[in-house]
């Protein structure tokens, strides 16, 4: 979590330092994508020879799929059970989040089928048993990276273990805690791997552009543009329409009220940075503390609308780019898998990419080679994911507060009209309140 306001200068300085590192990675990925595209266009053969860089990065991501899925699903089932015990608010919130996440996944599939992103690239399918035309040194280095573990058996084992631990009650608590530590370790390793994203993006983009020319660049921009438009329409039409019908609140007034948080999210590519502020602002808006205290942290774990849209659109992009489009049956099974696996995308930056790879590996392993293209443009789409996730959680808090009659309508009107501005000093106690219940929160990066 970000350091609290009013604390010593040292934590604040540390927080700013971490933010700077994230920005350096972001700029490095952008530079790598541009450089890779230039190399692919100007020196096609050189670009093709750089493919092992992208392949190595994908193998590292694949290595992390099974432990990420296992830890997050086991802990996720535990979190669902805990949230449901809170009562009416927890049950209502979970039902709404599952429904909206599923709806967002479906929207991603619909848009992907309409625009057919990646079509015409005809990239070579990924074959883990086929030896690439590389020298022995490259083969040796790629061989060091462990092979992947099957995803579907891991998913089944995680679900069974999660329910078994819940049946154990207090006896299972130490095991859940140990798995929580394991999840922290897995995500730390994933963060380390993500620092190699510029290298992987450079190799993957150079190889793809070298093989397909300018068409690859056009396809990537098409996907990014379609994704941004889809997220914007989802916020304004779907979330805005639901908010207007249920609460009478205008989505644009709510977004203006949360403008400072949007700026923070855009600068960090993470909705987690605005979590304490969202809790404080929702309470100031007139939603009761119990509703905010249950809905917002639970939503950060299970209400990832932007990530859901990204997962399905990116999957269709990769399938089309590899020349093996998914039929309706495969798309539906992929959607069902993503409904469960997307709950594991609420860890750190890069977890969404690992979840995407997990879905493709579970359905068509030969599509994994196309994930290298997503690595290059993933960071460009992270802001839209984070902003959509954040807006979805803010809307959900107002909706659930209205449904359980735990909202002050007059206060909402005064705050959104600017008559009662938010007091920044209220951040300190609310932040303490959040950190006293860490078991309810799973950080939600884009």
N, C-alpha and C positions, 0 to 999 in steps of 0.2 A: 504494500500500500504506500501511497505517497505520504511524505512527512506531514504532520499536522501544522496548522498555522499557529504561531506563537511558540514553537519549540526552538531549541537552540539552533544556531547557524550551521553547525556541523551536519545534522541530518538533511537540512535544506540544501546544503552544498552538495551532499552526496546524491540527493535526488536529481539536482540539476546536472550533475556529472553523468548519471545514468541516462538522462534524457539526451545529452549530447552524443553519447555512444550510439544510441538508437538512430539519431539523425545521421551520424557518420555511415552506419550500415545502409540506411535508406539511400543516401547520396552515392555510395559505392555501387549499389545494385543498379541505380539509374545509369551511372557511368558505364558499368559493365554491359548493360543492355545496348546502349548506344554504340559502344566500341565493338561488341559482338556483331551487331547488325552491319556496321561499316566493314568489318573484316569479311563477313559473309558475302557482302555485295561486291567488294573490290577484289578479294582473293578467295573465290569459292572453294578451291581445293584445300587451302589452308584452313578455312572455316570447317570443312568436313573433318579434317584431321583433329580438330579440337573436341570432337564428340565425346571422347573418354572423360573430359572434365565434367560435362553434364551427367554422363552415366554414373560417375563416381558419386556425385552429389545425390542423385536419385537413390543409389544403393544405400547411402547413409540414412536417408529419410525412411526407406523401406525397413532398415534395421530397427527403427524406433516405432514402427507401426504397432506391433503386437504388445509391447509393454505399455504404450500410451492407451490403446484400446482397453487392455486388461485393467489397468489402474483406474481409469476414468469411469468405466462402466461399473466396476465394483463399488467405488465411492459414490457414483451417481445414484445407484439404487439405494444406498444408505441415506443419501441426502433427500431423495424423494420420500422415503419412509419418515424421516425426521420432519420434513416440511408438512407432510400430511397430518401428523399428529398435532400440529398447531390448531387444527380445526377447520372451520368453514373457509376461512381466508386461504389457508394453505392448499386445501383441496381444490378450491375454485381457481387459484392461481396456477396450479399445476395443470389442471384441465385446459385452461385457456392457453398456456404456453405450449403444450403439446399440440393443440389444434392449430395455433398460429404458425408454429415452426413447420408443421406438415403442410400447411397452406402455402407457406413461403417456398418450400421445396418444390411443390407442385407448380407454382408460378415460374420458377426457374426452368423446369422441364418444358412448360408451355412456350416460354419465350425462346428457349434454345431450339425447339422444334420449328419455330416460326422463322428464325433468322439463319439457322444452320451454320453456326460459327465454326471456322476451321475447315469448311468444306473445300475440297480441291487441292489440299496440300499433299495428300498421299504419302505421308511419312512411313518409313519402314517400321513394321510391328516389332515390339520388344520380344526377344526370345532369349530367356536366361540360359538356355542350353547351347545357344549358337556362339561360337567363338568369333569375336570381332577381328577385323584385319588390323591388328595392332602388334607392336613388338612385345617381346617377353617381359620387359620391364613394366609396361602398362598392364599386361595381364597379371603380373605378380602383385602390383599395387592394388588393382581392383579386387583381386582374390583375397586380400587381407580383410576386406570389409565382410562381416558375417552375412550369411544368407538370411532371407526373410523367413518368418514363421507364418504358417497359414492363418488367415484372419478369422474365417468363420468358426473354426474350432476354438480359437481364443475368445471370440465373442460369446459363444455358448458357455464356455467354462467360466467366464467373468460373470455372466448373468446368474448361473447356478450358485457360484460362490457368494455373490452379493446377496441373494435371497437367503442362503444358508446362514450367513453372518447375521442377517436381521433376525432370523429365528433364534439364534443363540443369545440375543439380548446383550446384557452386560458382559457376558463371557466373550462375545465377539468384538467388543469395543477395542481391546488392545490390538487385535489383528487388523481392524479397520484403521487404527492409528498408524500401525506399521506400514500398511499399504499407502497411507497418506504420505508418509516419509518417502516411500518408494516412488510415488508419483512426483514428489518434489525433485528427487534425483533424476528421474527420467526427463522431466521438463528442463532441468539444468543442462543435461546432455544435449537436448534438442536446441537450446539456446546457443550452445557452443557450435553445433552443426550449422545453425542458421548464419553464423558469421562467415561460413564458406559459401553462402548464397551468391555473392558477386562472382566467384570463380565458376560455380555451377551455371549461373545464368549466362555468363560470357561464353562458355563452351557450348551450351545448349543452343543459344540464339545464333551464334556463329555457324554452327553445324546446320541448323534448320534453314537459315537464310542462304547459306552456301549451297544447299541442295535444292531449294525451291525458289530462291530469288525474292523479289519484292512482294510476292504474294503472301509470304509469311508475315511481313510487317503489316500489310493490309488486314489480314485475318486477326492478328492480335489487337489492333486498334478497333476493329469491329466488335470483338468480344468486350473490350473495356467500355466502349461507348454504350453498347447494349446493356451491360451490367449497370452502369451509372443511371441510365434512363429507367431501367426496371426498378432499381432501388428508390429513385425519386417518385415514380408512380405508385410504388407500394406504400411509401410514407404518406403521400398526399391523398391518394384515392382510397386505398384499403384502410390504413390506420386512421387517416383523417376522417373518412366517411364513418367508420365505426365510432370514433370519438365524438363526432357531431351528433350522431343518432342517439347514443347512450347518455352522454353528459351535456350536450349542447355547447361544448367548448370547440372553438376554432383551432385547427391544427397549426395554423400560421402564428396565432397568438401564443400558443404553447412553445413553438420553436423560437419565437422572439424572446420569450422569458428564459429559455435555455441557451441563448446565443453564446454566452461566455463559455459554457460547457462544450458547445459545438467547436468553438475555436481551440479549446484545450485538446479535444479529441482529434481534431484535424492535424494538430501539430505533433501529436504523439502516435497517431494511428492506432490508438487503443481506447476502448470505452471504459477500461478499468480506472484510468486516471480521473474520470469524472464521477466515480461511484459515491464517494462521500458527499460531494456537492449535490448529486441527484437526490440522495436521501434527505439532505437538509432542505433542498428546494421543494420537494414534494410535500414535506411536512408544513413548510411555510405556505404552500399553495392551499392547504386546507384538508389534506388527507390525514387521517389519524395515524399516530405513531405505530400502533400494532400492525396496521395494514401495510404501511411503508416498510416496517422492519421485516416483514415476511416476504412481501411481494418483490421488492427491489433486489435483495440478495439472491432469492430463488430465480428471478428473471435473468440475472447475470450468469446463471449456470444453465438454464434451460430455455431461454427465449432469445435465440440467436437468429433473428429473421434474416439479417444481411448475410450472415455466414451460410444459412440454408440456401438462399438464392445463388450464392457464389458456388457452392458445392455442386449443385445440379447443372448449372450453366457451364461450369468448367469441365464437368464430366462429359457433357455432350460435345464441347469444343474439342477435347482430346480425342474422343471417339471419331468424330468427323475428320479431324486432321490426320488420323491414322488410316483413313479410308475404310473403317469398319463401323458405320453408324449403328447405334443400339436400336433394336426393334422395341415395340411397345411393351412386351413382356419383360425384357431386360431393363427397360426404364422404370417400370413399376417395382421390380425387385430391388433395383438400385435405390429408389426412393424409400422403400421400407428399410433398407440397410442404413441409409443416411439418417432416417428418423431416430434410430438408436445411436449410431456412431457420431452424429453431429453433436450429441451431448458431451462428447469427449473433445470437442474443438474449443472448449472454453478454458484452455490452459494458458499457453503463451503464444507469442507470435511464431508461426510455423506449425502449430498443432492443426490448423485448418488444412494446410498443405498435406500433412501426414494423413488426415482423415480422408482427403480426396484420393490419395494414393491407396489407402486401405479399401475404399469402395471399388476402385478400378481393379485392384488386385483380386478382390473377392469375386468379381464378376467376369472380367476379361483381363488376365495378367498381361496379355500382349499389348495392352494399351499404356502400360507404365512408361514406355519410352517417350510418350507425348507429354508427360508431366514436366519435362524439362522446359517446355515453352511456357507453361504456367509459372514456373519459378521466376522467369524473367519479368512477367507482368503482375505477379501476385501483389507486390508492394504498391503498385499503382492502384489496385482495387481495394487495398486495406482500409483506406479512409472511408469509402462508401460503406463497407461492411460495418465498421465501427459506428458510424453515424446512424445507420439503419438499426443496428442492435440497440443503441442507446435510446433512440426515439421510440422503438417498440417497447422498451421497459418503462419509459415515462408514460406512454399512453396506457399500458397495462395497469399501472398504479392508479391512474384516474378511473379507469373502467371498473376495476375491482373495488375501489373505494365507493363508487356509486352503487354497484350491485349489492354490497353488504351494508349500504347506508352509513358509511363511516367517512363522509366527506362534507365539508362546509361549503355549500354552493356560493354563498355570499362572499366568503373569503376568496374563493377561486376568481370570482368576478372582479373583486378589488385588486387582487394581485396582478392578474393579466391585463387590467386596464392601466396599471402603473400607479394606482393610488397608494399601494402598500409595497414599496420596493423591498427586495431581499436584503437582510442584514448579514454582512459577511462574518460578523463576530459569532454568529450561531454555528459556524462550522466546527468549532472546537468540541463542544459537548456531543454533537452528533457523530463526529468521527470517533470519539471514545466509545460511543454506543455501538458502533459497527464492529470495532475491533474486540469488544468484549465477547462477541459471538462469532469467532472465525469459522466454526464448523458449518455455518450457513452459507459461506461465501466461497465460490470458486472464481479466481480471477478470470475475467472475460476479455482476452485480447482479441484483436481482430483476426 
